Amino acid sequence: MRISITAALSRSRLLAAGTLLAAVSVHLSPPAASAAPDPTPVRGSAVMGMGVLAHDGQGGLPAGTRATKTEGVDVSSYQGNVAWSTLWDSGVRWAYTKATEGTYYKNPYFTQQYSGPYNEGMVHAAYHFATPDTTGGATQADYFVDRGGGWSNDGKTLPGALDIEWNPYGDACYGKSQSAMVTWIRNFLNRYKARTGRAAVIYTATTWWTQCTGDYAGFAANPLWIARYASTAGTLPAGWTTYTMWQYTSTGPTVGDHDRFNGSTDKLKTFARG
């Protein structure tokens, strides 16, 4: 009888211990795999050229032609406070800073990133990341100009740039037909020129432009900033026979995005004066 009672107690203790271990194991074990997090970035985080690598890839680098091209960079809040003296010492002579996106975001580092190159002796400017699915073109142009995207006839400020490219938050063409996209861009450009007296620079990639505007040829009066990470700028969108600026890499020194102005430093300053 004693043996039976002892065995029963032992079994009871083992069962209790097993229950405790199971509970501890459940508590300590990693949670079961859940659905993958949504990869869509947060609104406001878009940067110039963020869709280029994914859609167009990256080839070689252009040959060193600084005698006829002038090196530049473009920056956003992603870079934080930028070492402008380092960039100047490396030969960079102009810079564009992201000012705004849609009508809901202003770069919190804008003051340092916009004033820094100017104080270093560079020619500076601002760009706007377009979100045609949120508000109209004219409305976004006003938002941009009112928050640092204007132009000054001081010989050191370039006209603002409209960054129109793949939508990082959804449909590549922002849910717009090709004709509706052309209308949106036209409304932005017209309002920007009315507010500043300058034609805005259009930053885009040929593949996006073809897909989302039908390779519209009617904006050639605006300077073109072409995005292509390769040894040449490649085929340009319809209407343009040459580019004003070329973003040729996203992996350059000090700041990833490096660009070339299609001309000498003197020509760059002439362009700045309008």
C-alpha positions in Angstrom: 0.0 0.0 0.0 2.8 2.4 0.9 4.6 1.6 -2.4 1.4 2.4 -4.3 0.9 5.7 -2.4 4.5 6.6 -3.0 4.3 5.8 -6.7 1.2 7.9 -7.0 2.8 10.9 -5.3 5.9 10.5 -7.5 3.7 10.5 -10.6 1.8 13.5 -9.3 5.0 15.4 -8.8 6.3 14.5 -12.2 3.1 15.6 -13.9 3.2 18.9 -12.0 6.9 19.4 -12.9 6.1 18.6 -16.5 3.2 21.2 -16.5 5.6 23.8 -15.1 8.3 23.1 -17.6 5.8 23.3 -20.4 4.5 26.6 -19.2 8.1 28.0 -18.9 8.9 26.6 -22.4 5.9 28.4 -23.9 6.8 31.6 -22.1 10.5 31.5 -23.2 10.0 30.2 -26.7 9.8 32.7 -29.6 6.4 33.5 -30.8 5.0 31.6 -33.7 5.8 33.1 -37.1 3.3 35.8 -38.1 2.6 37.5 -41.3 5.5 39.5 -42.8 5.4 43.2 -41.9 4.1 45.6 -44.5 7.1 46.7 -46.5 5.5 50.0 -47.6 7.5 52.9 -46.3 6.1 55.6 -44.0 4.7 58.7 -45.8 7.4 61.4 -45.9 10.3 59.0 -46.2 10.5 59.1 -50.0 13.8 60.3 -51.4 15.0 61.2 -54.9 15.7 58.2 -56.9 14.5 55.6 -54.5 12.8 53.6 -57.3 15.6 53.7 -59.8 17.6 50.7 -58.5 14.5 48.5 -58.3 13.2 49.4 -61.7 16.3 50.3 -63.8 19.1 48.6 -61.9 22.7 49.9 -61.8 25.5 49.8 -64.3 28.9 51.3 -64.5 30.0 54.8 -63.5 30.5 57.6 -66.0 34.0 58.6 -67.1 35.7 61.4 -65.2 34.7 64.5 -67.2 34.8 67.2 -64.6 36.3 69.6 -67.0 32.9 69.7 -68.9 30.6 68.5 -66.1 30.1 69.9 -62.6 29.6 67.6 -59.7 26.6 67.8 -57.4 24.7 65.9 -54.7 21.1 65.6 -53.6 20.2 65.0 -49.9 17.2 64.4 -47.7 16.5 63.9 -44.0 18.0 60.4 -44.5 21.5 62.0 -44.4 20.8 64.1 -41.3 23.4 66.9 -40.8 25.7 66.8 -43.9 29.5 67.4 -43.9 29.4 70.1 -46.6 33.0 71.1 -46.2 34.0 67.4 -47.0 31.8 67.5 -50.1 33.3 70.8 -51.2 36.9 69.5 -50.7 35.9 66.5 -52.9 34.8 68.7 -55.8 31.1 69.0 -55.2 29.8 72.5 -56.3 26.0 72.3 -56.2 23.4 70.6 -54.0 19.6 70.0 -54.0 17.9 69.4 -50.7 14.5 67.7 -50.2 12.2 70.4 -48.9 8.7 68.8 -49.0 6.6 65.9 -50.0 2.9 66.1 -50.9 1.3 68.6 -48.6 2.0 66.7 -45.4 5.8 66.7 -44.9 8.7 69.1 -44.6 12.3 67.9 -44.1 13.3 68.6 -40.4 16.9 68.9 -41.5 16.1 71.4 -44.3 17.8 74.4 -42.7 21.2 72.7 -42.2 21.0 71.0 -45.6 19.9 74.0 -47.5 22.0 76.7 -45.9 25.1 74.5 -45.5 26.1 74.3 -49.2 25.3 78.0 -49.7 27.6 78.9 -46.8 30.3 76.6 -48.2 30.2 78.4 -51.5 28.1 75.9 -53.5 25.1 76.7 -55.6 22.0 75.3 -53.8 18.3 74.5 -54.4 15.4 72.5 -53.1 13.3 69.7 -54.5 9.7 68.5 -53.9 8.8 64.8 -53.9 5.5 64.6 -55.8 2.6 62.5 -54.6 -0.1 63.0 -57.3 -2.5 60.7 -55.5 -2.9 63.0 -52.4 -3.5 66.6 -53.7 -3.4 68.6 -56.9 -0.3 69.8 -58.7 -0.9 73.5 -58.1 -1.6 72.8 -54.4 1.7 71.0 -54.0 3.6 73.7 -55.8 2.3 76.2 -53.4 3.2 74.0 -50.4 6.7 73.6 -51.9 7.3 77.3 -52.6 6.0 78.3 -49.1 8.4 75.9 -47.4 11.8 76.7 -49.0 11.3 75.7 -52.6 11.4 79.2 -54.1 14.1 80.8 -56.2 16.3 83.9 -55.6 18.1 85.8 -58.3 21.4 85.7 -56.3 23.5 83.6 -58.7 23.7 80.9 -56.1 20.2 79.4 -56.1 18.9 77.1 -58.8 15.2 76.7 -59.6 13.3 74.2 -57.6 13.0 70.6 -58.9 9.9 68.5 -59.2 10.8 64.9 -58.3 8.3 62.8 -60.2 9.0 59.1 -60.2 7.8 55.7 -59.0 5.3 55.8 -56.1 7.0 54.2 -53.1 3.6 53.9 -51.3 1.5 52.1 -53.9 0.7 52.0 -57.6 3.7 53.2 -59.7 1.7 55.9 -61.5 -0.2 56.9 -58.3 -3.4 55.5 -59.7 -3.6 58.1 -62.6 -4.0 57.6 -66.3 -1.3 58.9 -68.5 -3.3 62.0 -69.5 -4.3 62.7 -65.9 -0.6 62.5 -64.9 0.4 64.9 -67.6 -2.3 67.3 -66.4 -1.1 67.0 -62.8 2.5 67.8 -63.8 1.4 70.7 -65.9 -0.5 72.2 -63.0 2.5 72.0 -60.8 4.8 73.5 -63.3 2.5 76.3 -64.2 1.9 77.3 -60.6 5.6 77.1 -59.8 6.5 79.4 -62.6 3.8 81.8 -61.7 5.1 82.0 -58.1 8.8 82.2 -58.8 9.3 83.3 -62.4 11.4 80.2 -63.2 10.7 77.0 -64.9 11.0 74.1 -62.5 13.5 71.4 -63.1 11.9 68.0 -63.8 13.6 65.0 -62.2 12.5 61.7 -63.6 13.6 58.4 -65.1 12.8 57.6 -68.8 11.2 54.2 -67.9 8.8 55.9 -65.4 8.1 58.8 -67.8 7.2 56.4 -70.6 5.0 54.2 -68.4 3.1 57.0 -66.6 2.9 59.9 -69.0 2.9 57.9 -72.3 6.4 59.5 -73.0 4.8 62.9 -73.2 6.9 65.4 -75.2 5.4 68.7 -74.1 7.6 69.8 -71.2 10.9 70.2 -73.0 10.9 73.9 -72.0 11.7 72.7 -68.5 15.2 71.6 -67.6 15.6 67.9 -67.4 17.3 66.1 -64.5 17.5 62.5 -65.7 18.0 59.5 -63.3 20.1 56.6 -64.6 22.7 54.7 -62.7 25.0 53.8 -65.5 28.0 55.0 -67.5 25.8 57.1 -69.8 22.5 59.0 -69.3 20.9 56.8 -71.9 17.8 57.5 -73.9 16.0 60.6 -72.7 12.2 61.1 -72.4 10.5 62.4 -75.5 10.9 66.1 -76.2 14.4 66.5 -74.6 17.5 66.3 -76.7 19.9 66.9 -73.8 19.8 66.8 -70.0 20.6 69.7 -67.7 21.5 67.4 -64.7 22.1 63.6 -64.4 21.8 61.6 -61.2 24.3 58.9 -62.0 24.7 56.9 -58.7 23.2 56.4 -55.3 26.4 55.1 -53.8 28.8 58.0 -54.1 31.3 59.2 -51.4 30.1 61.1 -48.3 26.5 61.4 -49.6 25.2 58.5 -51.7 23.3 60.4 -54.4 25.7 62.1 -56.8 24.9 64.1 -59.9 26.5 66.0 -62.8 25.5 69.3 -64.2 25.9 69.3 -68.0 28.4 72.1 -68.1 31.2 74.0 -66.4 30.9 75.8 -63.0 30.5 79.1 -64.9 27.6 77.6 -66.9 26.0 76.4 -63.7 26.1 79.9 -62.2 24.7 81.3 -65.4 21.8 78.8 -65.2 21.3 79.8 -61.5 20.8 83.5 -62.5 18.2 82.5 -65.1 
